[in-house]
Each structure stands twice: as C-alpha cells, then as structure tokens.
Amino acid sequence: MITVLHEQRATPCPEGQAAGDGLWLDAAAIERATGWAWKPEGLCHGDTCVPLPPAGADALVRDGRLDLAAVWRRSGQPVVHDAASRTWVLGTGATQRAAAMATLEAPDFELPDLDGRRHRLSSFRGRKVFLATWASW
C-alpha cells in the first residue's frame, strides 16, 4: 500500500504504483491525495492549471495513470520516498515557502539584552530579525 503525505494529511492510495522514482496514480487518487484535479487541460487546483504534455508525447502518462512525482519535480516541488517506495512526501518548494513567510508577522514583545536594556520587536519592523533563545533547565 502506498501512502502520500502532502500538506497536513496522509492519504492511503492502494491503487497507486511505484516504479523507481515514479509515483503512478489515477485521477481520483491524485485529487484525494493533493486536492489537484487531473483534467484535459492539466493538473488544476482552483483557477490554477499546470499544463501536461499530451498522452504519448511524454512518459508522464501511462495506462490511465500520471507519474505525479515527475510532475511535482518539474514544477520545482520536492518529492521524497522511503526505500520501499511505500511512503511518498510531496513537499512545497522554497519559492512558495518564502512567499508565504514574507507576509508573516510575529506579535510584538519586549525582552532585555545582556546589559539589561529592553528592546521591543516592533522597533525592528521592516528589518529581518534573528532571535536565538535557550533555557538553562
């Protein structure tokens, strides 16, 4: 049995097939595992569609199945699997992670430095801040 890990879910795909670094799934399994629908125009999620080559023009489509791992890699997303090819992780690429993190804002707080002077996080807004913490316990 193949299990696909994507975002916050683990989806069993008993009909899936693994061959080397290829993960072959039918349209229903792809949608269950990722939320992306395999349509004639490509892999689609909401209003976004990633075109796929026509069947026979590329080795991505075979016997009604799509090599989802190859498509994922082509789009710049990481894919890993265990040695037995039973568990597959479809990750999110660095570009998407960076875009998501660019809009995150930490709540304001105040801490003392080593000399006891207090600093507020809000005084550093607009600049990158690296905060290293530790505990002695």
C-alpha positions as CSV (number, residue, x, y, z in Angstrom):
1,M,0.0,0.0,0.0
2,I,1.3,3.5,-0.9
3,T,0.7,6.4,1.4
4,V,1.0,10.0,0.1
5,L,1.9,12.7,2.6
6,H,1.0,16.2,1.4
7,E,0.4,19.4,3.4
8,Q,-1.3,18.3,6.7
9,R,-2.7,14.9,5.5
10,A,-1.7,11.3,4.9
11,T,-3.7,9.6,2.1
12,P,-3.6,5.9,1.5
13,C,-3.5,5.1,-2.2
14,P,-4.0,1.3,-2.5
15,E,-4.3,1.6,-6.3
16,G,-1.1,3.5,-6.6
17,Q,2.0,2.1,-8.2
18,A,5.7,3.0,-7.6
19,A,8.4,2.3,-10.1
20,G,11.9,3.7,-9.2
21,D,11.3,7.4,-8.6
22,G,7.9,7.4,-10.3
23,L,4.6,7.5,-8.4
24,W,1.8,6.4,-10.7
25,L,-1.7,7.4,-9.6
26,D,-5.1,7.7,-11.4
27,A,-7.1,11.0,-11.4
28,A,-9.2,10.1,-8.3
29,A,-6.1,9.2,-6.2
30,I,-4.3,12.4,-7.2
31,E,-7.3,14.5,-6.2
32,R,-7.7,12.7,-2.9
33,A,-4.0,13.0,-2.0
34,T,-3.3,16.5,-3.2
35,G,-6.5,18.4,-3.9
36,W,-5.4,18.8,-7.5
37,A,-7.7,17.6,-10.3
38,W,-6.3,15.9,-13.4
39,K,-8.3,17.4,-16.2
40,P,-7.7,17.6,-20.0
41,E,-6.1,21.0,-19.6
42,G,-3.7,19.7,-17.0
43,L,-3.4,19.5,-13.2
44,C,-5.8,22.1,-11.7
45,H,-6.4,23.5,-8.3
46,G,-9.0,26.2,-8.2
47,D,-8.3,28.6,-11.0
48,T,-4.7,27.4,-11.4
49,C,-3.9,24.8,-14.0
50,V,-0.5,23.3,-14.8
51,P,-0.4,22.0,-18.4
52,L,0.7,18.5,-19.1
53,P,2.0,17.1,-22.3
54,P,-0.5,15.1,-24.4
55,A,-0.6,11.3,-23.7
56,G,2.1,9.5,-25.7
57,A,4.1,12.7,-26.1
58,D,5.8,12.2,-22.8
59,A,6.4,9.4,-20.3
60,L,4.3,11.1,-17.7
61,V,1.0,9.4,-18.6
62,R,0.7,5.7,-18.9
63,D,-2.4,3.3,-18.8
64,G,-4.7,6.0,-17.3
65,R,-2.2,7.0,-14.6
66,L,0.0,10.0,-14.2
67,D,3.6,10.0,-12.7
68,L,2.7,12.5,-10.1
69,A,6.3,12.5,-8.7
70,A,7.7,13.6,-12.0
71,V,5.1,16.3,-12.4
72,W,5.8,17.5,-8.9
73,R,9.5,17.7,-9.6
74,R,9.0,19.5,-12.9
75,S,7.1,22.2,-11.0
76,G,10.0,22.7,-8.7
77,Q,8.5,20.9,-5.7
78,P,10.5,18.4,-3.6
79,V,9.5,14.7,-3.6
80,V,10.9,12.0,-1.4
81,H,10.0,8.4,-0.7
82,D,11.2,5.7,1.6
83,A,13.4,2.9,0.4
84,A,10.4,0.6,-0.1
85,S,8.5,3.3,-2.1
86,R,5.5,2.9,0.2
87,T,5.5,6.4,1.7
88,W,5.8,9.4,-0.5
89,V,6.1,13.0,0.6
90,L,5.0,15.8,-1.8
91,G,6.6,18.9,-0.4
92,T,6.2,22.6,-1.0
93,G,9.1,24.3,-2.8
94,A,11.3,27.1,-1.4
95,T,9.7,29.8,-3.6
96,Q,6.2,29.1,-2.2
97,R,7.6,28.8,1.4
98,A,9.4,32.1,1.0
99,A,6.3,33.9,-0.4
100,A,4.2,32.6,2.5
101,M,6.8,33.6,5.1
102,A,7.2,37.1,3.7
103,T,3.8,38.0,4.9
104,L,4.1,36.6,8.4
105,E,4.4,39.0,11.3
106,A,5.3,38.0,14.8
107,P,3.4,39.5,17.7
108,D,5.1,42.4,19.4
109,F,7.0,41.6,22.6
110,E,9.8,43.1,24.7
111,L,12.9,41.5,26.0
112,P,16.1,42.6,27.8
113,D,19.5,42.3,26.2
114,L,22.6,41.1,28.1
115,D,23.1,44.6,29.6
116,G,19.5,44.8,30.8
117,R,18.3,47.3,28.2
118,R,14.8,46.5,27.0
119,H,14.0,46.1,23.3
120,R,10.7,45.8,21.6
121,L,10.3,43.7,18.5
122,S,8.2,46.4,16.9
123,S,11.2,48.8,16.9
124,F,12.7,46.4,14.3
125,R,9.7,46.3,11.9
126,G,10.7,46.3,8.3
127,R,14.1,44.6,9.0
128,K,14.9,40.9,9.3
129,V,15.4,39.8,12.9
130,F,17.1,36.6,14.1
131,L,16.1,35.7,17.6
132,A,18.1,32.9,19.3
133,T,16.7,31.6,22.6
134,W,17.8,29.0,25.1
135,A,16.9,27.7,28.5
136,S,19.1,26.6,31.3
137,W,16.8,23.9,32.7
